[in-house]
């Protein structure tokens, strides 16, 4: 098996922590598997065909939706295959057909993947590979802002009257929903999380959260000056912070969900993790990707959307780091 050489106790402790990072969630995937047999098809072969179809459905979802986890999946495939139902909330055989003329048994399955549990396991696999969990303490800080549209103006060419460009301004804030959700995911992945505001004085103001807010109110990324100063400030610390995570969670207008009657709020996420040691090089990135939150009021729906988006975003970023054994 792929992980017999791992330090099992450390790996299991990390896996247990990661499994608490996010609430249970499910995604659906469908797969077809064709099993070629010889002689007479027996019940064990039929069961194996269904098993392989389940694994293929999971692998297909990883390849299409979580490509940064493909490396970790390949490392853990034997273990996942052996315990496939542990990572599924449900499964069903949609159809099956036995073509006796060419001795092929074709089965179609639909599965509901417990993506939270599976991704946490794959993240633990990536971090455990080659003993990477035993590296020096890893510190991370972050500034993620929630943004709502403040104004949007369109400029036209004075000669032709044709549309030329649009200028979008945002209202940007930090929120406890985002900070708590992201902090929990990073901490459960064995990173030491430091609030960015606590580092402002230690970096002599080079890392300034207000500068982040002002930049994100004007555009979708930090200005070179803000990014450069923040990286320099973090690098100068006596006890260095290795990573800076940044990004935006853009809140759209609420609508009423036709099915539940609840309010529904979309949030679009763009985020990245920068390496302080490597001059701000991007080590992981997410988005833009959209999440939806439901609630009895627009405010509750917005807060739920921000929390969900922050959790999924943070898990995705950590997954990318783990796929590089970071």
N, C-alpha and C positions, 0 to 999 in steps of 0.2 A: 504494500500500500504506500501511497505517496508520502504519508506523514509519520511513518514509524520512527524516523530519526529526529522528530521534533521533540522539544522539551514539553511533554504532555501537560504537566501541571500548569505551566505558564500559559500554554495555549488555551487550556480549558478555562482558566480564570479570565483571560481576555475575551473568550467567546461568551462566557456568561455575562460579562459586563456589557458587551455589545448587544446582546439579545434584549437588554432592557432599554436600549436607546430610543426606539421608536414604537408606536402602537402597532398592533396587528393590522396588516393591510393585505389586500389580495389583488392580483392581476390575472386576467384570463389569457390562456394560450392554447393553441390547438395544433395538433401534429398528426402526420400520417407515417406509419412505419410498415414496411413490407418485409416479411420474414420468409426466407426460402428454406424449405425443409426437404428431407429425403425420407423415403419410406412412408410411414403413416404419421400424420400430425397428432401429437398427444397433448394432454392438458398442460403439462409443464412447458412445452414449446409455445402454446397459446399465451400462457401467463408471462413468459419471457418477452413475447412480442409486445404485450401491453406495457410491460415494464420499460422496454426500450422506447416505446412511443412516448411515455411520460417523460423520460429523460430528454428525448429529442425536443419535446415541447418546451421544457425548461431551457435547454441549450439555445433554441431558436429565440426565445424571449431575451436571453442574455445577449445574443448577437445583435438583435435589432434595437433593444432598448437600453442595455447596459454594456456597451462594447468595452469599456475600461475594465470590466470584470472578466473578460474572456480568458485572460492569462490565469487568473485565480481559479476560474472554473475548470480549466484544463488540469490544474494541479490537484483539484479536489474531486474530479469527476468520478473516480472509483468509489470514494466515500459517499458521494451524493447518490450515485446509482444504487448502492447497497441500502441506503436509507431514504429513498426518494419520497416516500409518503410523509416523512417528517417535515418536508418543505412544501407540502401541498395541503391546502385547506379542504379541497375536495377534488375528485376526478370522476370522469364518466367516459364509458366507451360509446362513441357516437355511432360508429358502424364497424362491421367486420365482414370480411369476405374470404372464403377459402377457394382458391382456384386450383382444383385437383389436377387439371391437365398440365399445368406448369409448376405445380407444387409450390405455390406462393400463398401465404396467409397475410392479408392486408387488414390493418386495424387503424381506425381513426379515434383519437382520444381528445378530450377537452379537460384542461386542468385549471384550477384556481391556485396560483402560486402564492405562498406566504412570502412576499418579496422582502419584507422586513427581516424575517428570520434568515432567509437565504442570503441576502446581501450582507448582513452582519457576519454570517459564517464565512463568506468569501473574503470579507475584509480581514477577519481574523487569520484566515489562511495566508493572505498576502503578507501581513505583518509578521507572522510567525516564521515565514520561510527564511532559511539561512540564519536563524537566531536573531533576526532584526529587532525583536522585542527587547533585546538586552543592550541596545544602543544607549547612549547618554540620554538624559532627560530631554524631552522634546516640549518646548514652550511654543504656544501659539496665541496670538491676539487677533482680534477681528473688528471690523467696522462694517456692518450691514445696515442699510437704511431702507425704511419704507418710504415710498414716494407716491404722491397723488398729483394728478395733473393740476397745475395752477393756471397756465394759459398757453395758448397755441396761436401763433400768428403766421400768416402766409404772405410771402413776398412775391411780387410779380415784376416781370421785366417792364420797365417804363415805356419801352418802344413798342413791343408787341403785345403786351398785356398777358403774356403766357405765364403760367405758374413757374416760379424760379426755385424757391426753397421755403421750408417751414422752420420756424423757431419755436421750440418747446421749452417751457419753463416748468419746473416741478417744485412742490413743497416736500422737503425731505426731513425725516425725523428718525431718531433711533427709538426702538420700542422694546419694552420688557418681553413681549411675546417672542420676538426674534432673538433677543440676547439670551434668554433662558433656554429656548429650544436649541439654538446652535451650541451654546456652552455645554449643555448636557450631552449632545452627540459627540463633540470633541473630547470631552472629559471621559466619556465611556469608552472611547477609542484609545485611552491611555495617554492623552496629551494633557499637559498642564496649561490651563486656560487662564489668561490674564486679561482683565478688562482694559480696553484701549485707553479709557480716560485715566486709569491709574498710572499709565506710562507717560503721560504728557509731561509731568514735572521731571521725571527721570531722564527723558530725552531732551530736556531744555526746550520744550515746546516744538521740537521738530515733528513729532507726531501730534497733530492737533485735530481732534474729532470735528471741530467746527469747520476746518478747511475741507474735510471730506464732505460734510453736508453742503457747503457752498458749491463745491465742484459738481456734486451729483444733482444739485438744483439746476445747474446750467447745461449738463451733458451726461452722457452715459458712462463716462470713465473719469478717473482722476486726471488732473493736469500733471504734466511731467514734474513740475516743481513740488507739488504735494506728495506725489509718490516718491520722488527722490529724497525729500527731507525725511519722510517717515522711515524709509529703509535705512538711511544714514543714522537716524536717531536710534533705531532698534539695534543696529549693528554696533553702536558705541557702548551699549550697556555692558556692565561688568559681568552680569549673568545674562548672556544673550538670548533673545527670542528668535527662534529659527524661522517661524512662519508668520506671515500677515495675510489674513483672509479678508477680502473686500467684495462688495457687490450691492446690488439694488433689488428690491422687491416692489414692483410697480403694481399698485392697487387700481383696478378698473372699477367702473360704476356697478352698483349692485342691480340684480334683476331678480325676478321671482321664478323659482324652480317649478316647472309645470307638473312634475310628479309629486313632490312633497308639499308644495305650497310655501316652503321656506324661502328666505332670502339667500341668494347665491352671489358670491363675490369672486371674480377671477384675480389671480395674482401672477404676474410674469416675473421670473427670476433670471438674473444674470450674475454669476459670481466666479471668483477665481482665488487660488491660493498662491501667494508669491513667496519665493525663497529669499530670506534676508541675506543669507550667506552668499547666494549667487546673484547679487545685485538686482534683486527684484524679478528674477526669471519666473515665469508662470509655470507652476508645477502641476496644477489641476484647474479645470474650468468647467462650468456648467452653464447651459442656456444659450439663448433665451428659451425657457420652458415654462409652461403655464400649469397652475394648480387651482383648484376650486374649493371654497369653503362655504358651508351651509350654516344657517342659524336663524333663530326666531326674529331677530332684528338685524338691520344692516351692520351695526357695530359688532355684534357677536359673530356674524358671518365673516366680517373682515378679519377679526382677531383669529378665528379658526383657520381662515385661509393663510394668514401670515404664519401661524404656528406650523401648519402642515407644510407649507412651502419651505420654511426655514429648516425643519427636520429633514425633509427629503433632500434639500440642497446640501446640507452639511454631510449627510450620509453619502451622497454622491461624490462630494469632494474628497472625503476620507477614503472612499473606495478607490478613487483614482490614485491617491498616494500609496495605498496598500498594494495596488497592482504593480507599482514600481519598487516594492519592498522598502517604502519609506514609512 
